[in-house]
Amino acid sequence: MSLQEEFEAAAKKLETNASIADSLSNEKKLEIYSLFKQGSFGDCNTSKPGMLDFKGKAKWEAWNARKGQTQEDSQKAYIELINELLG
């Protein structure tokens, strides 16, 4: 299985175990989100949300913090994290 296929399988695994994902801490959710976005799209390519959009700003900052990390490295880290959390 290619890295891309493993990445997509991990994303599906998370989707099918949404109840477990919902119980995670916000920090862990942001880690998952940022790895997924960096693994899917590369460096953050959107403008920073306004200061009153707390959730959007947190997500943007988490993704932007991964700037420079390769998509492959992000995909590997995402797969490892999902497997660690969901078995």
VOMI-931227 format. One record per residue: residue in three letters; x negated, y negated, z of N, C-alpha, C, O, CB in turn. Coordinates in steps of 0.05 Angstrom, whole numbers, plus 5000, padded with zeros to 4 digits. Each point is the difference from the previous one (the first is absolute). Glycine has a CB too. Layout:
 residuo   nX   nY   nZ  caX  caY  caZ   cX   cY   cZ   oX   oY   oZ  cbX  cbY  cbZ
     ALA    X    Y    Z    X    Y    Z    X    Y    Z    X    Y    Z    X    Y    Z
...
***
This chain:
 residuo   nX   nY   nZ  caX  caY  caZ   cX   cY   cZ   oX   oY   oZ  cbX  cbY  cbZ
     MET 4983 5024 5000 5017 4976 5000 4982 4975 5000 4981 4998 5015 5056 5027 5010
     SER 4970 4956 4958 4984 4975 4998 5005 4983 5025 5019 5004 5015 4983 4998 4934
     LEU 4981 4978 5055 5003 4982 5022 5026 4985 4998 5014 4996 5020 4936 4999 4983
     GLN 5057 4996 4973 5025 4986 4996 5024 5017 5007 5019 4991 5013 4960 4982 4951
     GLU 5020 5053 5029 5022 5018 5006 5002 5005 5031 5022 5001 5011 4972 5021 4944
     GLU 4983 4980 5058 5000 5003 5029 5011 4975 5014 5015 5002 5019 4945 5029 4977
     PHE 5033 4946 4993 5009 4974 5011 5031 4999 4997 5014 4993 5019 4942 4985 4968
     GLU 5054 5029 4990 5029 4999 4995 5014 5021 5018 5022 4995 5010 4971 4990 4943
     ALA 4995 5038 5051 5012 5021 5017 5001 4990 5029 5019 5006 5015 4964 5030 4954
     ALA 4996 4950 5040 5000 4990 5027 5021 4978 5004 5013 4999 5021 4938 5011 4982
     ALA 5053 4974 4977 5021 4979 5001 5028 5014 5001 5017 4990 5015 4954 4978 4959
     LYS 5033 5053 5011 5025 5015 5001 5004 5013 5028 5022 5000 5011 4975 5008 4939
     LYS 4982 5002 5061 5001 5013 5026 5009 4979 5021 5016 5007 5018 4947 5025 4969
     LEU 5026 4944 5011 5008 4979 5019 5029 4992 4996 5015 4996 5019 4938 4987 4981
     GLU 5055 5016 4975 5028 4993 4993 5020 5020 5011 5021 4993 5010 4963 4984 4949
     THR 5009 5049 5039 5018 5021 5010 5000 5003 5030 5017 5013 5012 4976 5011 4945
     ASN 4987 4964 5056 4998 5000 5029 5004 4972 5011 4985 4991 5018 4984 5049 4981
     ALA 5050 4946 4990 5004 4971 5008 5006 4997 5029 4992 4980 5012 5025 5012 4942
     SER 4996 5027 5059 5007 4997 5028 4974 5000 5017 4999 4985 5020 5045 5038 4973
     ILE 4936 4992 4999 4975 5000 5015 4986 4973 4994 4988 4988 5018 5008 5063 4979
     ALA 5004 4940 4978 4987 4975 4993 5013 4977 5015 4985 4981 5008 5005 5037 4947
     ASP 5036 4982 5049 5014 4979 5015 4991 4998 5029 5001 4978 5012 5038 5028 4957
     SER 4952 5016 5042 4992 5000 5028 4971 4991 5005 4991 4998 5023 5041 5039 4984
     LEU 4953 4958 4971 4972 4991 5003 4998 4971 5009 5019 4985 4997 4969 5048 4967
     SER 4989 4961 5047 4996 4972 5009 4998 4982 4976 4994 5009 4977 4982 5007 5064
     ASN 5029 4958 4963 4998 4981 4978 4971 5000 4988 4997 4997 4976 5039 4975 5045
     GLU 4944 5031 4996 4973 5000 4990 4995 5023 4981 4987 4998 4980 4998 4980 5063
     LYS 5026 5046 4965 4996 5024 4983 5016 4996 4974 4990 5008 4978 5004 5021 5063
     LYS 5030 4960 4960 5016 4995 4976 4985 4981 4981 5000 5004 4976 5042 5003 5050
     LEU 4945 4972 4986 4985 4981 4983 4976 5013 4988 4992 4994 4977 5024 4969 5052
     GLU 4971 5055 4985 4977 5015 4989 5009 5017 4977 4987 5000 4979 4991 5001 5066
     ILE 5044 5013 4958 5011 5017 4978 5007 4982 4976 4993 5007 4978 5025 5027 5056
     TYR 4996 4944 4971 5008 4982 4979 4976 4990 4985 5000 5000 4975 5041 4987 5052
     SER 4939 5003 4987 4977 4988 4987 4984 5020 4984 4991 4993 4978 5007 4973 5059
     LEU 5000 5058 4973 4985 5021 4985 5016 5007 4975 4988 5004 4979 4992 5014 5063
     PHE 5047 4984 4960 5016 5007 4977 4998 4978 4979 4996 5006 4976 5035 5019 5054
     LYS 4971 4950 4978 4999 4978 4981 4973 4998 4987 4997 4996 4975 5037 4979 5051
     GLN 4944 5027 4990 4973 4999 4989 4995 5024 4981 4987 4997 4980 4998 4978 5061
     GLY 5025 5048 4967 4997 5024 4983 5016 4999 4975 4993 5012 4980 4998 5013 5061
     SER 5031 4960 4959 5018 4999 4977 4992 4977 4981 5001 5003 4976 5035 5017 5051
     PHE 4958 4956 4985 4997 4976 4984 4972 4987 5001 4994 4983 4984 5054 5011 5023
     GLY 4936 5015 5012 4974 4987 5003 5003 4975 5018 5018 4999 5017 4967 5017 4938
     ASP 4997 4965 5042 5000 4977 5018 5026 4985 4998 5014 4999 4980 4937 4997 5014
     CYS 5057 4992 5029 5024 4984 5002 5002 4979 4978 4981 4985 4996 5019 5023 5054
     ASN 5022 4992 4936 5003 4982 4977 5025 4982 5002 5010 4990 4980 4966 5044 4992
     THR 5033 4962 5052 5024 4983 5004 4992 4977 5019 4981 5002 5015 5051 5037 4978
     SER 4984 4940 5006 4995 4977 5018 5009 5007 5028 5019 5016 5004 4985 4952 4957
     LYS 4984 5019 5059 5006 5005 5028 5028 4990 5006 5006 4977 4993 4945 5020 5019
     PRO 5066 5019 5001 5027 4991 5007 4999 4976 5020 4979 4996 5013 5038 5051 4979
     GLY 5005 4939 5010 5001 4977 5018 4998 5008 5029 5003 5024 5007 5025 4954 4959
     MET 4967 5003 5051 4995 5006 5028 5024 5010 5015 4998 5012 5021 4968 4953 4978
     LEU 5058 5031 4990 5024 5010 5013 5008 5028 4992 5018 5013 5012 4998 4940 4991
     ASP 4970 5058 4977 5004 5027 4991 4980 5018 5015 4980 5008 4988 5037 4977 4965
     PHE 4989 5021 5072 4981 5014 5017 4993 5028 4989 4977 5008 5000 5041 4967 5039
     LYS 5002 5040 4953 4996 5027 4990 4984 4999 4974 4981 5015 4997 5062 5001 5025
     GLY 4965 4967 4959 4986 4998 4975 4971 4991 5003 4982 5009 4987 5062 4981 4991
     LYS 4952 4991 5041 4973 4990 5005 4983 5022 5012 4976 5003 4992 5043 4951 5015
     ALA 4991 5061 5011 4985 5023 5012 4992 5020 4979 4978 5010 5000 5046 4983 5044
     LYS 4995 5014 4939 4994 5019 4979 4979 4989 4980 4982 5015 4992 5065 5003 5012
     TRP 4956 4957 4989 4981 4987 4981 4972 5000 5013 4980 5007 4987 5057 4965 4993
     GLU 4961 5021 5045 4974 4998 5014 4987 5028 5002 4976 5002 4997 5040 4958 5029
     ALA 5001 5060 4979 4989 5028 5002 4989 5009 4973 4978 5012 4999 5055 4998 5038
     TRP 4981 4984 4942 4991 5008 4973 4976 4983 4992 4980 5011 4990 5067 5002 4997
     ASN 4954 4961 5018 4978 4983 4992 4974 5007 5015 4978 4995 4990 5055 4969 5000
     ALA 4969 5047 5034 4977 5007 5016 4984 5023 4987 4977 5005 5006 5047 4981 5035
     ARG 4989 5028 4940 4987 5022 4986 4986 4992 4974 4990 5016 4985 5044 5014 5035
     LYS 4966 4944 4975 4988 4989 4976 4971 5012 4996 4984 4999 5019 5044 4958 4985
     GLY 4967 5052 4973 4974 5012 4994 4998 5030 5003 4982 5013 4990 4999 4944 5024
     GLN 5038 5055 5001 5001 5029 5003 5010 5012 4973 5020 4990 4990 4988 5007 5061
     THR 4979 5023 4939 5008 5012 4975 5027 5014 5003 5008 5009 5021 4944 4996 4965
     GLN 5062 4997 4991 5025 5014 5000 4996 5029 5008 5016 5012 5015 5002 4957 4950
     GLU 4961 5044 5026 4994 5028 5006 4996 5003 5030 5011 5019 5013 4969 4987 4942
     ASP 5003 4977 5057 4995 5002 5029 5026 4996 5016 5005 5013 5020 4948 4970 4973
     SER 5064 4998 4998 5025 4995 5013 5019 5024 4998 5013 5006 5019 4982 4945 4971
     GLN 5005 5061 4987 5017 5024 4996 4991 5023 5018 5017 5013 5012 4992 4973 4940
     LYS 4965 5018 5049 4989 5021 5018 5008 4995 5029 5008 5018 5014 4954 4989 4954
     ALA 5034 4968 5041 5006 4993 5028 5030 5003 5005 5008 5009 5021 4953 4959 4980
     TYR 5056 5024 4979 5029 5003 5003 5008 5029 5003 5016 5007 5017 4990 4951 4956
     ILE 4983 5059 5010 5006 5029 5001 4992 5012 5027 5015 5014 5012 4978 4989 4938
     GLU 4983 4990 5059 4990 5010 5026 5018 4990 5023 5007 5016 5018 4947 4984 4965
     LEU 5054 4975 5016 5017 4989 5021 5028 5014 5001 5010 5007 5021 4966 4949 4975
     ILE 5036 5047 4981 5026 5012 4998 4998 5029 5010 5018 5009 5015 4996 4961 4947
     ASN 4966 5045 5029 4997 5027 5009 4995 5002 5030 5009 5019 5013 4973 4993 4942
     GLU 5003 4969 5056 4995 4999 5029 5026 4995 5015 5005 5012 5021 4948 4971 4970
     LEU 5063 4999 4999 5025 4993 5014 5022 5020 4997 5016 5006 5018 4972 4947 4974
     LEU 5014 5059 4984 5022 5018 4994 4992 5030 4998 5017 5017 4997 5004 4945 4979
     GLY 4954 5043 5025 4991 5028 4999 5000 5013 4973 4993 5023 4997 5023 4980 5048
***
